[in-house]
């Protein structure tokens, strides 16, 4: 059973629809009791870092999430801001992140990107996965995924980076540490390859 965390942020219906089309059991999790029977967790997210953290705190789900991910080692996939919240902090705000991965979230430097790469980074980009990670099973290394963001995940340990993309500069767009996975792009908006990635996550 896939649990999609519903804390008021993210395209939760899109994830739910994809898993239903794939005949993979899933449910929305908006209360602690809804985690019962959940084997894997999707942590979606859109918008600003501090707002997402605040909404997660208000939901009352943060402590249970920490326990399931850090102690029970349930596989979790953070998407977009859901991935960014896994870091310790973000230049976008002042609140602390979940700290599941030793990382910070940094803003793209407009001068470094140049006029050809406006912010936000929006649209389809090649994603190059660098290791034989099961999250990318049956996905070509030249596949394209949909992005919408102005901040990028800066992992202290490069071993946690399993895929990169280039938007003016190369940056990590997918991370993995033990049972913790994160993608900066939106698999729920990335057609076939996005569906395959979500299917791969359900098979971990």
Order of alpha helices (4+ residues) and beta strands (2+ residues): beta-alpha-beta-beta-alpha-alpha-beta-alpha-beta-beta-alpha-beta-beta-beta-beta-beta-beta-beta-alpha
